[in-house]
Amino acid sequence: EEEIMNVCDVMLKKADKKKDRQILFSHRHELLEQLSTCNDPALTLHLASLVLFQLVTGSMLQASGKFVPSILAQLKDNLTEEQYTVLSRHQQLVINQLKDKQDENIGELDESAEAVKAVVTGFKKNNDDK
């Protein structure tokens, strides 16, 4: 390995697992803080999917909102049916709101957003009751 690095003239650093864990923890904490203060239904779903992805995989993910359906599909196997139903219902409400551009279902969206936040804060990586 040392010879290859000299030949290629490349320097590789050893992985610092402690620093990586600190970065992951800090990122998750920032996402959770943003989620707790978020009032926008679409952003709530986006942040929730990013936090859940990190909790399930142990990897940070930065993705735009258009990838939320793909992220939720990826997470489906790691969520209980009830958790996935809450997330997909909220996703459908957000899509309907964006399509219609009407504020008819604000109360329902607010309730759904609180349910999504509850799913994230109550999520346990090992769902034994699945």
ZANUKE-261924 format. One line per 5 residues: number of its first residue (from 1); their letters; for each residue x, y, z of C-alpha. Coordinates in steps of 0.1 Angstrom, whole numbers. Layout:
BEGIN
NUM) A) X:Y:Z; ...
END
This chain:
BEGIN
1) EEEIM) 0:0:0; 28:23:9; 46:16:-24; 15:23:-44; 9:56:-27
6) NVCDV) 45:66:-36; 42:55:-72; 9:73:-77; 20:103:-57; -12:102:-37
11) MLKKA) -16:107:0; -44:89:18; -55:96:53; -66:70:76; -104:71:84
16) DKKKD) -111:88:117; -141:70:130; -145:92:160; -146:123:138; -170:107:114
21) RQILF) -194:98:143; -192:134:155; -200:148:121; -230:124:117; -243:133:152
26) SHRHE) -239:170:145; -257:167:111; -286:146:126; -289:171:155; -291:200:131
31) LLEQL) -318:183:110; -338:174:141; -336:210:153; -348:223:119; -376:197:119
36) STCND) -388:208:153; -391:244:143; -404:238:108; -439:250:98; -438:242:61
41) PALTL) -455:208:53; -432:200:24; -400:209:42; -412:188:72; -415:157:50
46) HLASL) -382:165:34; -363:168:67; -381:138:82; -370:116:52; -334:128:56
51) VLFQL) -333:121:93; -349:87:89; -324:78:62; -295:87:84; -309:68:113
56) VTGSM) -315:37:92; -284:36:71; -259:55:94; -250:76:64; -256:113:58
61) LQASG) -277:122:28; -282:156:12; -309:155:-14; -334:180:-29; -371:176:-23
66) KFVPS) -378:159:-56; -360:128:-42; -383:124:-12; -405:98:-28; -374:77:-37
71) ILAQL) -361:81:-2; -394:70:13; -395:40:-10; -360:31:1; -370:34:38
76) KDNLT) -402:14:35; -387:-19:45; -372:-3:77; -404:13:89; -435:-2:105
81) EEQYT) -466:-1:84; -481:26:106; -450:48:102; -449:44:65; -487:52:63
86) VLSRH) -482:84:82; -453:95:59; -471:85:27; -503:102:37; -485:134:45
91) QQLVI) -467:131:12; -500:129:-6; -514:159:13; -484:179:3; -486:169:-33
96) NQLKD) -523:178:-34; -516:212:-18; -489:220:-43; -511:209:-72; -542:228:-61
101) KQDEN) -524:259:-46; -552:261:-21; -551:264:16; -582:242:22; -565:215:41
106) IGELD) -542:235:63; -556:219:95; -552:185:81; -517:192:69; -507:206:103
111) ESAEA) -520:175:121; -502:153:96; -470:173:100; -471:168:138; -477:130:132
116) VKAVV) -446:130:109; -425:147:135; -437:122:161; -427:93:138; -392:108:135
121) TGFKK) -387:115:172; -401:81:182; -382:61:156; -361:32:169; -336:17:145
126) NNDDK) -345:-19:154; -382:-20:150; -390:-53:168; -428:-47:165; -427:-46:127
END
